[in-house]
Amino acid sequence: MLALVAASPVASEALGTILDARLEQPVTRYDHGVLGDSVEWGTLRLWVDRCPACARTDVQETVIRLPRTRVFEDVEARLIGLDPKAPTAVMVVESDLARGARLSLYTGAGLLAATPFIGQTHRWLAPVGAADLDGDGALEVAYVDRPHLAKVLRVWRLEGDTLTEVAALENLTNHRIGWDTIAGGLRDCGAGPEMVLASGDWSRLMAVRLDGGGLSAREIGRYDVAALEAALACR
């Protein structure tokens, strides 16, 4: 079954398990090129099991089509949820041609929640990841706000169908202009989730935790690609 869904908000009832998600429909209507070329994406395709408790899967294929004033300005669509084995939403960077980027969460029914647009064209954010970062049972999402300019790590908590900012920390980054990848991400080396990023000048690897309502960062070594991969693998 194929459903076409507009990019408008929906309620946050149980919406099934997302099996896969892909960015599709290459478009060139946004002249930013922060990811190394002039091509972004116009649609998001989801495959959702609408009855994960049933003996047989009930898969619905949904295409979310953005208006011509927006694009998905990202390298991938990330499946997220409190249970990594049963993701319930997709996290993706969505950019407005006049207002810049926001972090959006989509389900098979449409837009679940989103952060505000940055507010200016050609301003972007780079996702870090999504998890229960502080052990309170709620899902948090994290990104670096303008990783080439402001370099601020921001964490938002999902409550129903609303994202609320809960913490921020300056002088961190995870992307250089023109890269088609986003560096760093989440790890759990046995003591709870940490975010792994670079210092603002790209000289040091940083591990960041959300604890007690705030963010704390510590250096874990010199930054290079091999060290980053080792850190993410807890080596």
N, C-alpha and C positions, 0 to 999 in steps of 0.2 A: 504494500500500500504506500503511495506517495502523497505527501501533503505539502502544500506550499503555505508558508507561514510568514507573515509580515514581522518586521523587527520592532514589535511593540510589547509592552510589559504584560506579564501573565502572573497569576497567583502562584504561590509556592507549595501547592499540594504535591503528594508523591507522584512523580511523573515517569516512573520506570527507570530502567538501567540503560545507559547509553553504551552501545556496543562499539561504535566507531564514529568518527567525525572527520570531515575533510573540508579544507578551503578550496573553492572552485570558482570558475568564471573569471579568468584574468581580465583586469581592466587597467586602463592608463589615464583615468580621469583625475588622479591626484599627483601633482608634480613635486613630490617630496624626495623620494629615492633614498630614504635613510637606510634601507636594507640592501642597497647596492644596485638597484635597477628601478625602472619606471613602472613596473608591473605590481599591482596589488590584487585584491580579490573582491568579487562582488557578492558571492553567496557562500553559505555554510551549509553543508549537507550532513545530516545526522541519521544514524540508524539506532532506533530505540526499541528495546524489549519492553512492551507495555505491561507485561505480566511476568516479572522475574520469578515469582513463586509458583508459576504454573509448570506442569510437566513438559509442555511444549512452548517454545518461544513464540511470542506474538510480535513480530518485528514491524515497526512502522518506519518508513523512510521519509524524512522531512527535509525540505529545502527552505532555508531562511534567506530571503533576498533583501539586500539593503537598498534604500533609495539612492538615486544618482548623486546625492550630496554626501555620501559616505562610502568608505571602503573598509575591508578588513586589512589592516596594515601589520601583518604578523608573519612569522615563519611556520606556524603550525596551529592547529586547534587542539587544546589540551583537555583531556577528560579529567574531571575532578569530582571529589565527594569525600565525605567523612570515611566511607569504606572504599579503599582503592580498588577492591574487587567488584564493586557495584557502583561505578560513577553515575551521578545523577545530573551533571551539568557539564558544559564546555566553557573554558575560559579562553578569551581571545581579545586581542587589541583591535578596537574599532575606532576609526578616525573620521571626523567630520572635516570637510574641505575648508571650512571657515573657522572651526573651533578646536582643531587638533584632536588628540587621542583621548580615549577613555578605556578602562578595563571593563569588559562586558561578560556576563555569564548567561549562557543560553541553554534552554532545554528543548525537548521536542515540541513544546507548545509556544516557543518564542523567547523573548527576552525575560529573564528572571530578575536580574539586578545589574546595576552598572555604577561605576564611580562617575563623578562629574567629568565632563570634557575639560581638558587643561585650560582651554579658553582662547587659544590663538592658533592660527594655521601653522603647519610645519613644526609642531611641538608634539613629541612622542613619549611613550613610556615603554619600558622593557620588563615583561613579567619575570618574576623569580619562581613562584610556585604557589600551591594551595595545600593547606593541611590544618589540623588542629595544632597550632604552633605553641600554645601555652597550656594545653591539657585541660581546658575548661569544657570540652565537649562541643564547642562551636567551630565552624570552619572559618579559617582566616585565609585571605589572599594577599600576596605581596608583589610589589613591582618597584622598579626604580623610576622615579619621576624625572623625565628629561635627563637621561644618563650621560649626555654630552654637555649639558649646561648646568642644571640645578644639582644633579647627582644626589637626590634624596630618596632613601628607601622609605616606602610607605606601606603600612599594613592596615587592612580593612577586615572587619568581621561581618560575616553574613548572618543576619537575623531575619528569618522569614524571607521576604523578597526585598530586603534593604541591606546595602553595604554601608557600614559606619567606620570611619577612620579611627583607629585605636592607638597608633604609634607612628613615629617618623624619626629618621636618623640621617644626618647629613654626611657628605663626603664618602659616598659609596657609589659604585657603578658596575655595570655588567654588559656594556655594549659600546663599540666604536662605530662612528659613522661609516657606512658602506659594508659592514659585516652582514652576512646572511645567516648568522647564528647569534644566539644570545648566550653569554658565558655564565657559568655558575648555576645555582639551583638549590634544591633542598637535599639534606642528608640526615640520617639518624644513625649515629655510631653507638647507640645503646643508652644514651642519656637524654633522649628526646630530640625533636627536630631542630635543626639549625639551617640557617640560610648561608650559603657560601657565595661571596662576591669579591670584587676587587676594591681596593682603596681608590679614592677619587683620582689619584695620579697613576694608577695601575702599577704601583711598585710592590704592594703587599696583598697577600690573600687574607681575607677577613671572614670569620665565622660570627654570625649574629643570631641572638636568641631573643624571643619575646617572653618576658617573664615579669610578673607583677605589674602588668600594664605598660611596661616600657621596653625599649630595645637596648641590649648591651652587645658590644662588639669586642672581639679580641683578634689579634694578629696570629695567624697560624703558619706563616712562612712567606717567602718571596713569591711574587706572582709570575708564573709562566703557564703555558698550556698543560704541560706534563704534571706540574704541581697541582693545578686545578683539578685535573682528572683524578689524581691520587687522593686529593682531599674529599672529593665527592664520593669516592669509593671507600672512604674511611681507612686509607692506608697511610 
